[in-house]
């Protein structure tokens, strides 16, 4: 299950919701993988703006899915034709050599994620990113901001993302860890720090740690999602 096929075809799945302002900038860097024969799927959760129309010329498929990141990404995976899957948030950008890195990683592991760099105003974002990367290496748990990638066989073996409104990346990581530890390449994706800038770096850190702790002790994801979205 952890062996990469001789010719990896990567399906990049981007869940979107009302991303018209930045969707073109998010998809433009992914045209190089498309030109090399890989696939780009936008899974839209019912945007009220022009996101699907703007994404259509820049993607192989734009599909409509029930709202919710987990459901959208599962729908994208179901529509994908690749033997490897990359789940990429619309505000996260890949390193230039991402496809090569993923291919090498999936030759040895059934799944993996990138280190992360957070772009934003707060001087604490560099520290936060280092903490995230270290925690992920120690625990084998990945977050969606880190560009989670997986072989199709492994993704299907664990049943895909759980149908829950928050912590779907944490739960998927737990399931995938049963198949093997993640690949943790040093290359970095760059993700937006807008939540930290808007709500404050330390306030956001405390919120996320409380949510993770409560999820670990069994608080339903639905309750946690209401706190997260306040």
C-alpha positions as CSV (number, residue, x, y, z in Angstrom):
1,X,0.0,0.0,0.0
2,X,2.9,2.3,0.6
3,X,4.6,1.7,-2.8
4,X,4.2,4.5,-5.3
5,X,3.0,3.4,-8.8
6,X,5.6,3.6,-11.5
7,X,3.9,6.6,-12.9
8,X,2.3,8.7,-10.3
9,X,-0.7,10.8,-11.5
10,X,-1.6,13.4,-8.8
11,X,-5.0,14.7,-8.4
12,X,-4.9,18.1,-6.6
13,X,-8.2,18.8,-4.8
14,X,-9.0,22.3,-3.7
15,X,-12.2,22.9,-1.5
16,X,-13.7,26.3,-2.0
17,X,-16.4,28.5,-0.6
18,X,-16.7,32.2,-1.6
19,X,-13.1,32.5,-2.7
20,X,-13.7,34.7,-5.8
21,X,-11.2,37.4,-4.6
22,X,-8.3,35.0,-4.5
23,X,-9.2,31.9,-6.4
24,X,-7.3,32.8,-9.7
25,X,-4.1,33.5,-7.7
26,X,-4.5,30.2,-5.9
27,X,-5.0,28.2,-9.1
28,X,-2.5,29.9,-11.4
29,X,0.6,28.2,-9.8
30,X,-1.1,24.8,-10.2
31,X,-1.1,25.1,-14.0
32,X,2.4,23.7,-14.3
33,X,1.4,20.4,-12.7
34,X,-1.6,20.3,-15.0
35,X,0.6,20.8,-18.0
36,X,2.7,17.9,-16.8
37,X,-0.3,15.6,-16.9
38,X,-1.6,15.9,-13.3
39,X,-5.2,16.8,-12.4
40,X,-6.7,19.8,-10.7
41,X,-10.2,19.6,-9.2
42,X,-12.1,22.4,-7.4
43,X,-14.8,21.1,-5.1
44,X,-17.1,24.0,-4.4
45,X,-19.4,24.0,-1.4
46,X,-22.1,26.3,-2.9
47,X,-20.3,29.7,-3.2
48,X,-22.6,32.7,-3.4
49,X,-20.0,34.6,-5.5
50,X,-18.2,33.9,-8.8
51,X,-15.8,31.3,-7.4
52,X,-16.9,28.4,-9.7
53,X,-16.9,30.6,-12.9
54,X,-13.5,32.0,-12.1
55,X,-12.1,28.5,-11.3
56,X,-13.5,26.7,-14.4
57,X,-10.8,27.8,-16.9
58,X,-8.1,27.0,-14.5
59,X,-9.2,23.5,-13.4
60,X,-9.9,20.1,-15.0
61,X,-13.1,19.9,-13.1
62,X,-15.2,22.2,-10.9
63,X,-17.7,20.1,-9.0
64,X,-20.5,21.1,-6.7
65,X,-20.5,19.3,-3.3
66,X,-22.4,19.6,0.0
67,X,-21.0,22.4,2.1
68,X,-18.3,21.3,4.6
69,X,-14.6,20.9,3.9
70,X,-14.6,17.1,4.6
71,X,-17.6,16.5,2.3
72,X,-16.1,18.7,-0.4
73,X,-12.8,16.9,-0.3
74,X,-14.4,13.5,-0.3
75,X,-16.4,14.5,-3.3
76,X,-13.3,15.7,-5.1
77,X,-11.5,12.4,-4.3
78,X,-14.5,10.5,-5.7
79,X,-14.3,12.5,-9.0
80,X,-10.5,12.2,-9.2
81,X,-8.7,9.9,-11.6
82,X,-5.2,10.1,-10.1
83,X,-3.6,7.3,-8.1
84,X,-2.4,9.9,-5.5
85,X,-4.3,12.7,-3.9
86,X,-3.3,16.1,-2.6
87,X,-5.8,18.1,-0.5
88,X,-4.9,21.8,-0.8
89,X,-6.7,24.7,0.9
90,X,-7.4,27.6,-1.3
91,X,-5.2,29.9,0.8
92,X,-2.2,27.5,0.8
93,X,0.5,27.6,-1.9
94,X,2.8,24.8,-2.8
95,X,6.6,24.9,-3.2
96,X,7.8,24.8,-6.8
97,X,9.0,21.2,-6.6
98,X,5.9,19.9,-4.8
99,X,5.0,17.2,-7.3
100,X,8.5,15.7,-7.2
101,X,8.6,15.9,-3.4
102,X,5.2,14.1,-3.2
103,X,6.3,11.4,-5.6
104,X,9.5,10.6,-3.6
105,X,7.6,10.7,-0.3
106,X,4.8,8.3,-1.5
107,X,7.4,5.9,-2.7
108,X,8.2,5.2,1.0
109,X,5.1,6.2,2.9
110,X,1.3,5.8,2.3
111,X,0.7,9.5,3.1
112,X,2.4,12.7,4.2
113,X,2.3,16.4,4.6
114,X,4.6,19.5,4.1
115,X,6.1,21.7,6.7
116,X,4.3,25.1,6.8
117,X,5.2,28.8,6.6
118,X,2.5,31.3,7.7
119,X,2.2,34.6,5.8
120,X,0.8,37.5,7.7
121,X,1.5,40.6,9.8
122,X,2.1,39.1,13.2
123,X,5.8,38.6,14.2
124,X,4.7,35.5,16.0
125,X,3.7,33.6,12.9
126,X,7.2,32.3,12.3
127,X,7.2,30.9,15.8
128,X,3.7,29.4,15.4
129,X,4.8,27.7,12.2
130,X,7.8,26.2,13.8
131,X,5.6,24.9,16.7
132,X,3.1,23.4,14.2
133,X,5.9,21.7,12.2
134,X,7.5,20.3,15.4
135,X,4.2,19.1,16.8
136,X,3.3,17.4,13.6
137,X,6.7,15.6,13.4
138,X,6.3,14.4,17.0
139,X,2.7,13.3,16.8
140,X,2.3,12.2,13.2
141,X,-0.8,14.3,13.0
142,X,-1.2,16.7,10.0
143,X,-3.5,19.7,9.6
144,X,-5.2,20.8,6.4
145,X,-2.9,23.8,6.1
146,X,0.0,21.5,5.6
147,X,-1.0,20.2,2.2
148,X,-1.9,16.6,3.1
149,X,-1.1,14.0,0.4
150,X,-2.0,10.3,0.3
151,X,-2.1,7.4,-2.1
152,X,-5.6,6.6,-3.4
153,X,-5.3,3.1,-2.0
154,X,-4.5,4.4,1.5
155,X,-7.3,7.0,1.4
156,X,-9.8,4.5,0.4
157,X,-8.6,2.0,2.9
158,X,-9.4,4.3,5.8
159,X,-12.7,5.5,4.4
160,X,-11.7,9.0,3.4
161,X,-12.4,12.1,5.5
162,X,-14.9,11.6,8.3
163,X,-18.2,13.4,7.8
164,X,-17.7,16.1,10.5
165,X,-17.5,19.9,10.4
166,X,-14.2,20.3,12.2
167,X,-11.0,18.3,13.0
168,X,-11.5,16.2,9.9
169,X,-7.8,16.5,9.1
170,X,-6.9,15.3,12.6
171,X,-9.2,12.3,12.4
172,X,-7.9,11.4,8.9
173,X,-4.4,11.5,10.2
174,X,-5.3,9.2,13.1
175,X,-6.7,6.7,10.7
176,X,-3.8,6.9,8.3
177,X,-1.3,6.5,11.1
178,X,-2.6,2.9,11.4
179,X,-1.2,2.2,8.0
180,X,2.2,3.9,8.6
181,X,3.8,7.1,9.8
182,X,3.6,10.2,7.5
183,X,6.3,11.4,5.2
184,X,7.5,14.8,6.6
185,X,9.5,16.5,3.9
186,X,11.2,19.8,4.9
187,X,9.9,21.7,1.9
188,X,7.2,24.2,3.0
189,X,3.8,25.2,1.8
190,X,2.9,28.8,2.5
191,X,-0.5,29.4,4.1
192,X,-2.4,32.5,5.0
193,X,-2.2,33.9,8.5
194,X,-5.4,35.9,8.2
195,X,-7.1,34.2,11.1
196,X,-4.1,35.0,13.4
197,X,-3.9,38.5,12.2
198,X,-7.7,39.1,12.5
199,X,-8.3,37.5,15.9
200,X,-4.8,37.9,17.4
201,X,-2.0,35.3,17.4
202,X,-2.1,34.2,21.0
203,X,-5.9,34.2,21.2
204,X,-6.0,31.9,18.1
205,X,-3.3,29.6,19.5
206,X,-5.2,29.2,22.8
207,X,-8.4,28.6,20.9
208,X,-6.9,25.9,18.7
209,X,-5.2,24.1,21.6
210,X,-8.5,24.1,23.6
211,X,-10.4,22.7,20.6
212,X,-7.8,20.0,20.1
213,X,-7.8,19.1,23.7
214,X,-11.6,18.9,23.8
215,X,-11.6,16.8,20.7
216,X,-9.1,14.4,22.2
217,X,-11.3,14.0,25.3
218,X,-14.4,13.3,23.2
219,X,-16.3,16.5,22.7
220,X,-18.3,16.2,19.5
221,X,-16.9,18.0,16.4
222,X,-20.2,19.8,15.9
223,X,-19.9,21.6,19.2
224,X,-16.3,22.5,18.6
225,X,-17.2,23.9,15.1
226,X,-19.7,26.3,16.7
227,X,-16.9,27.6,19.0
228,X,-14.5,27.8,16.1
229,X,-16.8,29.8,13.9
230,X,-17.9,32.4,16.5
